[in-house]
């Protein structure tokens, strides 16, 4: 059974820079607005958690589970998100600038207005993801799966898309040059 957990119950009072929270179970947690910069959340379970506006700059969430999480406006600048699962997560207005999303599962995720500038999305799964108005300038999408994704108004200027799968995607006003 899971214990009650929210940003106030973290020993550092919601400001956990560089804390080690590996393997922690935070499912259903309300961490709205918490400062978790440089925190290590490797293999953490955060599915169905509310992380609206959380600061996770340079955090390590390798292999974490954020399925169905509310990540609206989260700052993942320079975050390590290798193998992380964001299945059907809401990443509206998230900042993923220069984040490493190698092998990440973003299937069905809402990335509307997300900033993925210079992000590493090698081997990432983005099928059925909503990338409306997303900024992917200079991103690396080598071998990424974008099948059935909505790329309406997305900006791919300077992006690498070698061997990416764009089968049955929506392309309306997508920017490439």
C-alpha positions in Angstrom: 0.0 0.0 0.0 1.3 3.5 -0.9 1.9 6.1 1.7 0.7 9.7 1.3 3.4 11.7 -0.4 3.5 15.3 -1.6 6.1 18.0 -1.9 5.8 19.0 1.7 6.6 15.5 2.9 10.0 15.5 1.2 12.6 16.1 3.9 14.0 19.0 1.9 10.6 20.9 2.0 10.0 20.5 -1.8 13.5 21.9 -2.7 15.5 18.8 -3.3 18.4 19.8 -5.5 20.7 16.8 -6.0 18.8 14.5 -3.7 18.9 10.8 -4.3 15.3 9.5 -4.7 16.1 6.4 -6.9 13.4 3.7 -7.0 11.0 5.9 -5.1 7.3 5.3 -5.4 5.5 8.6 -6.0 2.5 7.3 -7.9 -0.5 9.6 -7.5 1.7 12.2 -5.7 1.0 15.9 -5.9 4.3 17.6 -6.4 2.9 20.7 -8.0 5.5 23.5 -8.2 8.2 21.5 -6.4 11.9 22.3 -7.0 13.7 19.1 -7.9 16.6 20.3 -9.9 19.5 17.8 -10.2 17.5 15.2 -8.2 18.2 11.5 -9.0 14.8 9.8 -9.7 16.3 6.8 -11.6 13.6 4.1 -11.9 11.1 6.2 -9.9 7.4 5.4 -10.2 5.6 8.7 -10.9 2.6 7.5 -12.9 -0.6 9.4 -12.5 1.4 12.0 -10.4 0.7 15.8 -10.7 4.0 17.5 -11.4 2.5 20.7 -12.9 5.2 23.4 -13.1 7.9 21.2 -11.3 11.5 22.3 -11.8 13.5 19.2 -12.9 16.4 20.9 -14.6 19.4 18.5 -15.0 17.5 15.8 -13.1 18.1 12.1 -13.8 14.9 10.2 -14.5 16.4 7.3 -16.3 13.9 4.4 -16.7 11.3 6.3 -14.6 7.6 5.7 -15.1 5.6 8.9 -15.7 2.7 7.2 -17.5 -0.5 9.4 -17.4 1.3 12.0 -15.3 0.4 15.7 -15.5 3.7 17.3 -16.5 2.2 20.6 -17.7 4.9 23.3 -17.8 7.6 21.1 -16.3 11.2 22.3 -16.7 13.3 19.3 -17.9 16.1 21.4 -19.3 19.2 19.2 -19.7 17.4 16.3 -18.0 18.5 12.7 -18.4 15.3 10.9 -19.5 16.8 7.8 -21.2 14.3 4.9 -21.3 11.7 6.9 -19.4 8.1 6.1 -20.1 5.7 9.1 -20.6 2.8 7.0 -22.1 -0.2 9.3 -22.4 1.4 11.9 -20.2 0.5 15.6 -20.5 3.6 17.5 -21.3 1.9 20.7 -22.6 4.2 23.7 -22.5 7.1 21.5 -21.1 10.7 22.6 -21.5 12.7 19.6 -22.7 15.5 21.7 -24.2 18.7 19.6 -24.7 17.1 16.7 -22.7 18.2 13.2 -23.4 15.1 11.2 -24.4 17.0 8.3 -26.0 14.6 5.3 -26.1 11.9 7.2 -24.3 8.3 6.1 -24.6 6.1 9.1 -25.5 3.3 7.1 -27.1 0.1 9.1 -27.0 1.7 11.9 -25.0 0.5 15.5 -25.3 3.5 17.6 -26.3 1.5 20.7 -27.4 3.7 23.8 -27.3 6.6 21.7 -25.8 10.2 22.9 -26.4 12.3 20.0 -27.6 15.1 22.2 -29.0 18.3 20.2 -29.4 16.7 17.3 -27.6 18.0 13.8 -28.2 15.1 11.6 -29.3 17.1 8.7 -30.8 15.0 5.5 -30.9 12.2 7.3 -29.0 8.6 6.2 -29.5 6.3 9.1 -30.3 3.5 7.3 -32.1 0.1 8.9 -31.7 1.8 11.8 -29.8 0.4 15.4 -30.2 3.3 17.6 -31.2 1.1 20.6 -32.2 3.2 23.8 -32.1 6.2 21.8 -30.7 9.7 23.2 -31.2 12.1 20.5 -32.3 14.8 22.8 -33.8 18.1 20.8 -34.0 16.6 17.8 -32.3 17.9 14.3 -33.1 15.1 11.9 -34.1 17.2 9.2 -35.6 15.2 6.0 -35.7 12.3 7.7 -33.8 8.8 6.3 -34.3 6.3 9.1 -35.1 3.6 7.0 -36.6 0.1 8.6 -36.4 1.7 11.7 -34.6 0.1 15.1 -35.0 2.9 17.5 -36.2 0.6 20.4 -36.9 2.7 23.7 -36.8 5.7 21.8 -35.4 9.1 23.2 -36.1 11.7 20.7 -37.3 14.3 23.2 -38.6 17.8 21.6 -38.5 16.4 18.4 -37.0 18.0 15.0 -37.8 15.3 12.5 -38.9 17.4 9.7 -40.3 15.3 6.5 -40.5 12.5 8.1 -38.5 9.0 6.6 -39.1 6.5 9.2 -40.2 3.8 6.8 -41.4 0.3 8.3 -41.3 1.3 11.5 -39.5 -0.5 14.8 -39.7 1.7 17.4 -41.4 -0.4 20.6 -41.5 2.0 23.7 -41.6 4.9 21.7 -40.3 8.2 23.6 -40.7 11.3 21.9 -42.1 13.5 24.6 -43.5 
